[in-house]
Amino acid sequence: MGTELHDITFRFLSPHESPLVVDAIREAYGDSYDVAWCYDAEEIGARLGCGQMVSCGAFDSHGALLAHAALTRAHHDDHVVHAGQAVTLPAARGEHLFTRVKHHLADWAHGRGVLGIYSEATAAHPYSQRANLDLGAKETGFLLAWIPASVHNDAARSAPVRDSVALFYLATNQPHDHPVYVPERHREIVRTIVDSCHLRGRVADAAPGPVAGPTRTNTTIDPDHNSAIIGIRRPGHDLGDVVISTRDRLFARGLDVVYADLPLRSPATAHVGDALADAGFGFAGVFPSAHDEGEVMRLQSLNGIVVHAADVSVASDHGRALLDYVLADLAVTSRTCDTSRSTVAAR
Ligand SMILES: CC(C)(COP(=O)(O)OP(=O)(O)OC[C@H]1O[C@@H](n2cnc3c(N)ncnc32)[C@H](O)[C@@H]1OP(=O)(O)O)[C@@H](O)C(=O)NCCC(=O)NCCS
């Protein structure tokens, strides 16, 4: 590396520096990054200006950007924030610049009372997972086939497959205590994740009783990812039927992956949530909701995509055990449902 480490400064980016973010993304991904607004300097500048995005960079003694990462949030009072857009320029890699940039972002989050930072770290290579572990973050799940096959990442092999990501959570402030209601099938793994990852709740028993009323959902299609998320606003007695028909419609339109998010603050989730396993959805992970105190459990159904265990990089023993659980659950649940043709191969 041309620049000595002591010459490096870390600072937050101003809105007028937004073209630096575009250049960094282009350096690592060419035109293939799966978030379209990251190529739009005006849009990034607007997000930086209103505080929806907070970018931190490492700069050399000539003022050139060496590494970048950003936090994004929908509202200023979000309980948790999302980290992404991590790039270290090739000549500066392996010097812990990404780890240090993210450390500055974590300090920022801590100072503002934000409870934690969640992120999706690519499993195409282990480097960003290692940086997250260095910071004290832990894996809370794996989203299989999350990244479109068209994305080319210059730090990873270039096989044209949909890559997976590890979900990470880094607690930055003391969480509030609240009950977490989990379907029986995934109770132990969620308890392990909530406890070991310093998520905010505590697994609790839901009072017995029938679940009345219909399921309410809000489905978001992400065209850049060719995937969709079925957000379950209210789990009802017809949860399995609603999710199956929504997923099948989305698969018929050619979507590659459908995720379903269950609210763990709702006692009904404990009663009817296992219907998603019968519907062919495997466990993906847990992450905190940005909007309320609760957590969300994400499940996944893949449309004919083969995931090879050996293609999913993992950087810790906890992550390996979690990935094994995720892959095993998808293998079992996808067999229970004809329309879900997801496959796991243990190569
Ligand atoms: C991922 C990326 C941001 C890491 O940046 P970085 O500044 O090199 O990361 P760090 O130096 O903080 O490295 C974190 C860990 O990975 C290791 N590492 C990083 N690059 C490495 C490489 N090419 N070979 C071997 N190890 C490497 C570091 O040694 C460190 O491990 P350690 O703590 O055990 O020493 C960078 O490789 C990159 O920009 N990749 C392309 C875009 C990308 O994949 N972004 C992340 C998407 S989630």
The ligand as an ORCA input file, in Angstrom:
! r2SCAN-3c Opt
* xyz 0 1
  C     -14.864     -6.492      2.013
  C     -13.914     -5.321      2.039
  C     -14.732     -4.029      2.249
  C     -12.949     -5.515      3.183
  O     -12.162     -4.332      3.280
  P     -10.775     -4.307      4.073
  O     -10.511     -2.891      4.466
  O      -9.737     -5.039      3.316
  O     -11.178     -5.131      5.356
  P     -10.316     -5.312      6.635
  O      -8.847     -5.011      6.362
  O     -10.965     -4.545      7.750
  O     -10.383     -6.889      6.784
  C     -11.227     -7.636      7.577
  C     -10.588     -9.010      7.665
  O     -10.486     -9.630      6.369
  C      -9.096     -9.881      6.036
  N      -8.903     -9.588      4.629
  C      -9.349     -8.538      3.938
  N      -9.018     -8.645      2.643
  C      -8.314     -9.793      2.524
  C      -7.725    -10.484      1.435
  N      -7.775    -10.012      0.182
  N      -7.113    -11.677      1.677
  C      -7.078    -12.185      2.922
  N      -7.646    -11.577      4.002
  C      -8.255    -10.400      3.797
  C      -8.320     -8.951      6.942
  O      -7.012     -9.416      7.151
  C      -9.167     -8.996      8.201
  O      -9.023    -10.235      8.862
  P      -8.295    -10.368     10.273
  O      -9.061     -9.506     11.224
  O      -8.385    -11.818     10.575
  O      -6.909     -9.847     10.032
  C     -13.100     -5.230      0.708
  O     -12.512     -6.492      0.445
  C     -13.934     -4.835     -0.488
  O     -14.119     -3.649     -0.766
  N     -14.470     -5.819     -1.242
  C     -15.290     -5.577     -2.412
  C     -16.692     -5.066     -1.999
  C     -17.302     -5.939     -0.917
  O     -17.277     -7.149     -0.952
  N     -17.905     -5.253      0.083
  C     -18.521     -5.921      1.205
  C     -19.900     -6.297      0.872
  S     -20.704     -6.988      2.286
*
